[in-house]
C-alpha cells in the first residue's frame, strides 16, 4: 500500500512547465456561462425525453424534470462552495478522501446499506435518497493522483497500477464497466502528463485494452453488447435493440429534426431515453444541425477547460484541472460514440445533460474546483 503514504513535496516534472508567479482574479466567467447554459439545456431535454416514462411510473409528466431541477440546484450550490474554497485544500485531504471513497465502494455490497437494481450494486442508501460512489471515485482519484504525481518519487508504475486496479476493480464488480473505463482513461492521461516515461505506455496501453476485452468476453451481458455491436442484424429485438433504436432516432431527425418536444422514440421505443440515450433524442428532435451544435458546444467547453489548466499556477492545480477536463471529454466522447454505433454501448450518461443526481452533483463540484483554480493565474 505504498501509494497511500507518499510524501507531499511539490516537484516540477519535465512536461509541466510553470512560471513562479500567479495572481488572484475572478472566476472564468465564459466557462461558467457555458456550464450554466448546458445544464439548463439538459433540464429542457430531460423534460422532453422523460414525459412518457414519468406518466407510466409516477403518473406525473413533470416528475423527472422536477428531480433534475432539484439535483441541479444542489449541484450549483456545491459548485459555488467549491469555487470559493482554495484548491490547495484538496491536496491536504486527498488521502482521507480516497480512503472514504474506497469504503463507500465496498459499502454498495453490504445488505441494508447498498441498493441493488437489475442485478447491479451501484448505490448506497442515504435515507432520503441514494448515491453512486463510483461518481465520487472519479473526483477522489483525480485529487489523489494530482497530489501523488507532484511528490518526489523515482518510480511509480507498479504502485499506480495497484491503486488503479483497486479502484477500478471495485467499480467493475458492481458491475459498471463504462465508469471503470472513464476512471482508467483519466488516470492514464494524468500519469502521462505528470512526466512519466513514454516507454511505460508500451506496457500500459496494450494491457488495458486486453483487460477491457477480457472483461467484455467473460461477462454474458457485456459479451452480448459486444456481439450486437459487431453484428447488429443478429438480434434486432434483443441485445442490439437499443443501438438500432438510437440510429433510427438520428435518422428520423434528418437535417433539421422533427421539432422540439416531438420525439417518437421517447414513447418507450428507445431504452434509457432520459439518461444514457438522451443524445439520440436530441438528434431526433433537433436533427443534424442541432446535434452538431451540441458537439461544438462541448468542444468549446473542453477548449476553455484545458485553457484554464494551461494557466494554472502550479503542478498540483494543473493536474487537477487536466483531470477534470479529461473526465468531461472522455465521458462525453464515449456517450456520443456509443449512440452512433462507433463503440459498443457502455451505459454512460451525457455530462450536464442526462438525468441523474450523483453524476450531476459530483461533476458540478469538480467544475467549481476548476473555477477556483481559474482565480489563481500564472503571470
URJOQUI-V150143 format. One record per backbone hydrogen bond with DSSP energy under -1.0 kcal/mol. CO is the residue of the C=O (numbers start at 1). NH is the residue of the N-H. Records with the same first field share a line. If there is no record, write none. Layout:
# URJOQUI-V150143
CO: NH, NH
This chain:
# URJOQUI-V150143
1: 4
2: 5
7: 9
13: 16
21: 379
23: 377
27: 29
28: 32
29: 33
30: 34
31: 35
32: 36
33: 37
34: 38
35: 39
36: 40
37: 41
38: 42
39: 43
40: 44
41: 45
42: 46
43: 47
44: 48
45: 49
46: 50
50: 54
51: 55
52: 56
53: 57
54: 58, 60
55: 59
60: 63
62: 66
63: 67
64: 68
65: 69
66: 70
67: 71
68: 72
69: 73
70: 74
71: 75
72: 76
73: 77
74: 78
75: 79
76: 80
77: 81
78: 82
79: 83
81: 84, 85
86: 89
87: 90
88: 92
89: 93
93: 97
94: 98
95: 99
96: 100
97: 101
98: 102
99: 103
100: 104
101: 105
102: 106
103: 107
104: 108
106: 109
107: 110
110: 113, 114
113: 125
115: 123
117: 120
120: 117
123: 115
124: 131
126: 128
129: 126
131: 124
132: 135
133: 137
136: 140
137: 141
138: 142
139: 143
140: 144
141: 145
142: 146
143: 147
144: 148
145: 149
148: 151
156: 160
157: 161
158: 162
159: 163
160: 164
161: 165
162: 166
163: 167
164: 168
165: 169
166: 170
167: 171
168: 172
169: 173
174: 121
176: 180
177: 181
178: 182
179: 183
180: 184
181: 185
182: 186
183: 187
184: 188
185: 189
186: 190
187: 191
188: 192
189: 193
190: 194
191: 196
192: 195
197: 200
198: 201
199: 202
200: 203, 204
201: 205
203: 207
204: 208
205: 209
206: 210
207: 211
208: 212
209: 213
210: 214
211: 215
212: 216
213: 217
214: 218
219: 223
220: 224
221: 225
222: 226
223: 227
224: 228
225: 229
226: 230
227: 231
231: 234
235: 238, 240
238: 241
240: 244
241: 245
242: 246
243: 247
244: 248
245: 249
246: 250
247: 251
248: 252
249: 253
250: 254
253: 257
254: 288
255: 289
259: 262
264: 267
265: 269, 270
266: 268
272: 275, 277
274: 355
275: 278
277: 280, 281
278: 282
279: 283
280: 284
281: 285
282: 286
283: 287
284: 258
285: 259
286: 290
287: 291
288: 292
289: 293
290: 294
291: 295
292: 296
293: 297
294: 298
295: 299
296: 300
297: 301
298: 302
299: 303
300: 304
301: 305
302: 306
303: 307
304: 308
305: 309
306: 310
307: 311
309: 312
311: 378
314: 318
315: 319
316: 320
317: 321
318: 322
319: 323
320: 324
321: 325
322: 326
323: 327
324: 328
325: 329
326: 330
327: 331
328: 332
329: 333
330: 334
331: 335
332: 336
333: 337
334: 338
335: 339
336: 340
337: 342
338: 341
350: 353, 354
357: 361
358: 362
359: 363
360: 364
361: 365
362: 366
363: 367
364: 368
365: 369
366: 370
367: 371
368: 372
369: 373
370: 374
372: 375
373: 376
375: 25
377: 23
